[in-house]
Every structure is written in C-alpha cells, then in structure tokens.
C-alpha cells in the first residue's frame, strides 16, 4: 500500500475516532453532568399549578362592624383547558349552551375564557416589548378555572346553578361552586364607598412588577385598586393556596404533587364609626335637598369628622356617591357611564379628592399668619371699614370701626382682613425692593397647617387633592405654564365680559402676585383651595394646641387568628409655630362664633338651644362666592367636646352652589353633633362622647369557609411601634376620573 494511501486511512481513522469521542462525551455530559437540571426541566413540563385565592381580610369600623367582608356566592367557572381537549366543535357547543343559560353573549364568554397571549415585538428603539391581544382575553393560568358568572342569591339563580351542575354531560369543564366573594353590609346604612375602594383582577402592569414566581401565583388574583383596598393590599390579600398537579403528554391530570392551603388576609380595623358615618352621609343629603328647595342648584356636599386628639378619621363622605360593591365583580358600562356624567361627579369624593375656595373658614389661617409675622397682635385694634380699596364686606354689611381680632372672627368682617392683607403685601414688597426675601407669613403658616400639600392620609396619593396656596413664586410658575391659555381666552371671549377681563389681566400681569391676590386669599377666595379633609386637619391643630396630624382611617391590623399585627397611629407632621397664648386666643374667638350674643356670632342661630354647658362647640362659617352666579360654596367647620375638656372632634361640611355657610352648612354640622352626643332626641353614638379605645372583637377566619362559619375572639398581641400605613404592593391604582374642576377666580368682595 502506498504511503499516501496509508496516511489517508490514518487521518480518516483519527477523524472517525474524534467524532465517536465527541458523541460519547456529549452523551456523558447530558446523562451524568447535566442530568439533574434536565430532570428538573422535564418535571416542570409535566407539573402545573392550580391557584386557590385566599379570602381577603375584612375592613371593620371602630366597634367591629364590617364595612367589607366576604359572603358565600354561587360562582360559575369554566376550565378552558379541559374544553380544548374535547375539540373545537364540542368546545363551541358547550360555550354557546352556557352563554344562553347565563344570559351572556357567546363572544363575550369566549373572550373571557380565552387565555391572553403577550407576544414580543420590537418598538421604535429596537427593544423587545410585550404586547397584549387586541381583543378581550383572560389573564388566568392554564388549568385554572375561569370565573364567568357570580350568581345573585335568588331562587332563580339557585335553579340555574342546579341545571348546570346536574348536567355534566352538557356542561363538561363547567363547575358551580359556593365561594366567598366580597360583600358590603352597609352597617347602620353607612356607605363609605370611596374610602373603602374596590378590587379588580390584577393587570399586566402590576403583574410585570412582580417576580416570576409571584407572577405565576398572583396571575389570577383580585387586588385592591382604590381606597383602603389598595392602601392595605399587602395585609388584606393573604396568601393564595397552590396545588401542583402532574399531567401526562395529553394534558390530562395524573396526580397531585403538593397542595398548600390558602392563608386568609388580615383584617383592617378603622377609626370610622358606622353610626357617625351614616349620620354624616344623611346630613349631606339633607343639606343638598334643603338648598334645592330654597332655589339653589346644589350639586354636591362633602364632610369630615376628625378626632382632634389623635388624628383618626371618624367619618368622611361625599354626596352624590356610588353604592359600595358597584365595581364587584365588575361595574357595568351603563352604570359607569351614568356615574361619569352625573351632576356632582359621584366618582370623585369631594371630601378628599378635590379642593375648593373655603371662604371665611380660611380666616383661621390668615389670622395665624398675621399673628406669626407680626402684622397684628391679639391685643391690638384694627379697622373694619365698610369699604377698603373698592372691596366690600359680604352682602354689603357696614363697617364696625376699630375692633380686635376676636370680634372680626365672630362677625366675620372681610374688610378687617383686606386692610391687614394689603399691609402684609406692601411690607413684603418693601423687603423685595431691598433684595430681601418676603416673609409671606400667611403662606408659611398655611403650609404649617398642612394646606397646599398632601395631607398624608392613608389612601393612595393619586386619589388625594393637595389644594393650592398662592405665593409669588408659584404665581409666576403658573403664569409661565398657562400664559397661552390666558391670552387665547382674552381674544376669544366676548369683549368686556368678566371672564374676558380676567383672562386679559392674567395674559399681561398674571406673573405678578398682586395686593388683591393677598387680600382675596386672606378671606378664602380667589386662588386658594382646600379640601374638607385639609380644613379639618387645620382646625384640629388649632383645637388641640398646635399638633398637626397626618390623618389615619385605619386604626390597626389584626390577623385571621385574632392577633394584633400592627397598631396604626396618625403621625405628627408638624407643630404650629404659634404661642400657647395665641392658640388659646384663637380657640376662644371661634367659640364666640357659636355662643356670642354681643356681637352676635355668625353661627349662633344654627346652634340655638344646643347645650353648650355640656358640650362646648366652636366654629367658623364660610361662604365662597362662585363666579357669574348668586350661588355660593357654603362651609361650616366646628370643633368641640365635653365642656371643660380639650376638644374631641372637628366636623366640617361643604355644600356647593347653595346659600351662605350659616344657612346651608352650619345646621347640618350641628345635627352631626346632636347625633354623636345624643341631643335632640338622638341616642348618643359614643358612650360619654369618646370613641372606643379598645380594639373590637374580630372574627377568626378559617381558610375556605365563608364568614358564617367564623367564631369570634378578642384581638390580642403586642402593639407594633409604627406610624405609617403600608402601601399597596401591587403598584399605584389608576385614577378613575379627572379632579373635580373648581373656579379659580372670584368677584371682588368676600364671604363670611
């Protein structure tokens, strides 16, 4: 054999041996070195998780009455995976049959049970991003039954459920089970809808924020979207149970690998008292009705009852509103559209979600600011003229000459504050001319009271209004952002009309904080806006001696076993920079608004016959004139408690498009006081007029059982030293509606 041929055979042999060695090495790697990983991957392909949702925790009032709990309901579910194995024809027949039985369109039922797909596509930047199906689809896991109907607790619904359940051959893959669903008992008739919030199926954005492991577990979860349901989601949602089942290559379940029972969520005990909440809601309705009977077009009323001593929210409401549970399991398009367009914007709770000019109730703030920056003193006398620089007292009332601050607050003299506001503005302008910073005492003290910024309440931030306190800096900033709109309005509106003149002035001079701006602000008109909640916090600070709280709706978190998990206290956000003597002076002046006969206080008539010797109540009327109408935003804010003691409560009511604050708001605030303390034929809502200090008895929850099977136990355990609420773990909730828009400008003149 030639040497060249022998060489070729050797090379070929080496090549064959190399290929064989490579193959053997690869087999050894796959079967030995990488065997555990491959075995796990193979196992994962044969195991599927079935998630059992955990019963959500309850939301309770201060005595343990449930605002939100769970009740048994007949729930119809479809296992789409089981249907798919039967073929498209059978699948379509079953869904058509079920759609007719449930009274739902087939297309809707099909979409609800079709799994969502999220294919990746490249965006304009070339990045791979997920896109969702263009049609409605279901976000559930494979092998997870899809809830398609929650039957009402009626005899007809029970019969319908039996028809489905007793014909498995006609409804394969369809189950009817008794399941715990969200329930709203309305204790004492109280609604509290916006505060409670609602839950919905978790969305793609919230899922994307979770870890891959949690994403698989919570893909079918109902999570809090708004209100307390969202704010305390971390506690309320509990831990779902996970049942891992093995399946064969055809997708049939062959066994259970592991089964973890769900853990019910914790309960949230609130400071809200159902009786006071119901009373406040009733008085808001009565205030609207009375204003309309008097010829006004009152479109909404809002109110707050706050514990002045600890910052707890005892009641908070807005009317009109929507029924709690309207969004469970989902709100109908018809109802949502009606609520969206209904007068008074019921989807926006005006007690905390919007802000309006507060009228003369703001004189607490302006008085505090003028005392703080030295423009006036509690011992001084200042002019209350009939007219000041073209600005008049409300309703054309005459002047009183030189009077002290106490009298100005009792009778609500506007020109008193016009003159001092003008003096305040000129002092600051003089400082600016000397290249010094303006004092802006009213603005500084307003922020100390918590106005013009988030009140810090335990609700999602996107739902809570900040209001507005104008100063030189933000006036210029606002002008820069809105100059085009002002100038366009000046050119578009009828020449010489009030709004045209306002737009024209703002187009040219809107960047300047004018003397009139300060004067209007000091009487709660013009650009100043606050929410009833913010005003309640401010008056509580004055009443309690200077402590400004971040209010809290929740009082405690209690576990399903009745153990205290966490006690929630309202954090202290600030202390007023006023002396004790100044605060005492202001408090006594506001007591005069409801008790003084000489001069006559603006709130005396509303509190005629009230037993001030037993419960002493002070307050302040406010009437914010609405542009282009003879209607007002009427306010009354009050504080009080057992005579001889520190004030216990602050109560605020605002009625939009109504009469003066003394007429349209004050009488209904008085009615809330009557209800709380048992006057006027009412049974007292609080024993001795004091909210309960002890936590109520709570129900011990057993996973899988409806509330009817629970038994009670007193909450125990040590308190946790914490002062703030835990935000929802699933991300921020969407905003339902735009903020309720308010008039920015008011006519010259003010409002008591």
Helices and strands as residue ranges (DSSP letters): H 3-28, I 29-33, H 35-44, E 47-52, E 59-60, E 66-78, H 80-84, H 88-102, H 106-113, E 120-122, E 128-130, E 146-151, H 155-165, E 174-183, G 187-189, H 193-196, E 199-201, H 204-208, H 212-218, E 222-224, H 227-231, H 233-236, E 241-247, E 253-260, E 267-270, H 274-293, E 301-307, E 313-319, H 333-341, G 359-362, H 363-372, E 381-384, E 387-388, E 391-392, G 394-396, E 401-404, H 405-411, H 414-433, H 441-448, G 461-463, H 472-492, H 498-509, H 515-522, H 532-544, E 547-549, E 554-558, E 564-568, E 572-575, H 580-595, G 605-607, E 615-625, E 632-642, E 649-658, H 661-664, H 666-677, G 687-689, E 697-700, G 707-709, E 711-714, E 721-722
